Amino acid sequence: MNPDPRRWWALVVLAAAQFMVIMDTSIIAVALPDMQRELGFTPGGLQWVFNAYAVALGGLLLLGGRLSDLWGARRVFAAGWTTLIAGSVLAAAATGAGVEVLGRAVQGVGAALIAPAAMTLLMVLFAGQSNELPKAMAFYGAAAPAGGTAGVFLGGVITEWLSWPWVFIIYIPIGVLTLALTPKLLPVVPGRRGGLDVGGAIAVTGGLALAVYAIVQAPERGWASTATLVQLGAAAVLLIGFLLVQRAVRNPLMPLEVWRTPDLAAANVAMALLGAAWIPMWYFLNLYVQQVLGFDSFASGAALLPMTVLMTVLMTTVSGRLIGRFGTKPLVVAGLAVLAAGLGLLATADPDGSFAVDVLPGSLISAVGMALVFIPATMAAIGAVAPDQGGLASGIVNTTYQIGSALGLAAMTAVATSQGADGLGDAVALTEGYSAAFTGAALVALVAALLAAFTLRGRVAEPAEQVAFKV
């Protein structure tokens, strides 16, 4: 089959879409204090600006993948951008916390359509190009964590020079441009017949959202309170119901037999715990540099730029070569251990600290850890299944990362609040709370490294892949 002559330009569009989808989880970080003041968020409720997006994205990714199969990937990709634009308009125009959270949820729905459709389009564009596919995957994969951390810097620039609504307005022209390029660069992928598991999508999204909400509220209400226990119980019922539905329906969102594949479960556990450690890190690091060190919005974003640059360079130039030489397992284990070390160093932050001592070293070490883990863990998950299940595996691993991020942030927010970071204390109390969150995230990363060491089998890239990575 002749390769599509537009494939590299199309890859730029797809990688940019992945970059924007993940950047949407972080671009709001620097703007959070301004949003809290103007929209009336409580310290505990503020995290829903992130979690509304992450839960909608993670809970609906499997449905987005199924819709991509049924309706065609290019059509769903365009529908996702249309939805993301609508959510951006709503979030930018919000005058209260409730509307803001709703706008973020709509953005998450759009992202849940974009991400699996983009992966399908990438696989179609590079089908049969065994010497190019690994390079394309590395470029596409690097766009995710790069977007996540770059969003913090861009959010700082926008918040400092404009105002917080512009962190959402920026998506409108980019979305319009992407929609204009879609029919010119992206291939038509026909849909196929089959049913749509709406019940499964409702059950998994509702269960995950309820679990996150219960964890967020637990510090105030008590972990043993009736409300907390009822909500956690209801979440468990919904998630168990999802599994039962998957077993019963003809066309499930997630065929359960796929979990019999070796390495799929282990790689997804690693990705979930990676998100649970990484996202709290940039969330609380940003709050530390603003609320404790006193950085303004621009300086706060710039403080995390070295981490962004280092991570992007490593993922685009080094990660693929290391996979070709060592395989995925050693990199996942080592990367998670390095991330734990970086988080542990950040946990020693001082209320009278400085950027050079308390932020830069720990953030750079954490970036190295993330760069070592993300692409190998993704490849371990996708490479574990048969080629015709690659889209499903991609949807699952993206789901576990997003949900791990949401649950990890909820849990670490609870830890930080319980240790003094409740928005009411002085710099000492805030630092103690943030340090506790960094410590908790470090323990999550360490547990993830140990689990990966004992459960992952890993793989080494084929010769063709190794050649492709040497660019």
Steps between C-alpha positions, in 0.01 A plus 500: 500500500637842399553733797282807528711794373332727755580276797770717661295819476204304630716376789573861592124566522441184708793567733383859541155369590651267761712788629191722537286227660755438774594867529138564589559310823781736604457839337259597777760434775647850524156658458349308793555768768335765280212266416453418868471869590270600213277191479466418870660157513583348839854360546363146477266578212770672294645169384177433307623746239748222421301195603181584306713487185703197600201290612301578185804426286597181680146371542401552135820402319377144446172633361695737277699208366185303430338795322815535293461138389130539421483846342849538355806648666517823300135581565538439875825701506314798352204452736740498794654832400157653453406389853831623644442842345150516652635408844774761468245771427294395803802485734631838382161668552436350846408737780464235771663177613219274377507627141879479498495134605233427237710665228802296604291180486385583146863556403577156643226343286654656191845378595364148555388499137821651364761278668394148383405628154845658465671172592290310244586755230870472586491121466319529164747758368804288585350155439759279334782745570684296762808722474300819556232401750728498810632846409144627454396341832791662684416842354131457583571358846735783592222749426300386805733568794651796315154651466426433864799690627511764224145591596622625836742746336250614238235541767740723693566719197129535422397563861772763549448693178129443434258333746395149600213464240764510227634160607176370347456753219832383350335170401242667278726618211716189529190281479366689198837462323511128579148452364604679180807275457322174585343430157820610322751287690328218686383182323141383486461193722167325439295393798365153555179352624448422865319599816579781740541418869340813643419330831863404550616854427253646752597246766877544472487881479252532785693258718833675447353848553326392821817338633704816437233719659485281810878511542504879456231554765623238747748725690219740592228244566719220638604178330261300716206738458174370358519724193854387413423131546176522301667679211796262490259208519290641215815554294601138558153381396517703178847373413405139574189559291724619217696176512180296500368697203823438311454128551136504391475732197584398145721801423664606827711811543773284651494126422618345825695223328757759392625501860624145457781646290829493692639845589179691421385517861852565634563782254167662580565485874831672436330770292226558757753541782720716278208740455423482872856615577573739214185716493505582876865594455443782249175605672658554841834618366319781322312592818826493696683740268205741496365486853822434692785638287281789383552460124258679271315317223769540234787409731307198627457368148862573414612310813377176346636568151838326561310186596293525181801543273699218661210255486417580138861466386543167678178354366562600140870418477589241764197298605464303177866405490488380858194285423687347206798415720348405834129431439206653677512344848838635620404851388161490671648377828797738492288796393249453780783471752659822368162675517465387863844646575409833340176519695682412819737790441207738439351384832794667679388845377542781752251783570794741465641311204608600152443386143862387451502279810142393564347479152752455218689184610192303601300604194782404260546160662125443483502595131770240430285238672192593299697497174626149573157357586231644277579364153634160619192440715272598212686271262491217751122530519434535127766250398349237731185452291428382148524766226122515455465588870754783496233769504328337797830470687578865427160605635548294815849631576391862445200437725708356783745792481225762515305329777818435696575871465157602629499258792861579587433873505189448711691286750803733520271802538343325795847434645615860446182645650524278806858619558428873484464597130136603539543848354478662842846447643830684463798398286617248759165321512467506122849356456430221748186407308671510161797301633260235626346482151842464337587225749177317425561528124855370549366195682253440215785510246712268713218247534448521123870424441486195727183369337645549151818316602301195605216500245626640168668268255591773252621484146796608288437681174538306180799583276283713270382700798854553623602640164199731497582638841854597400418841358 
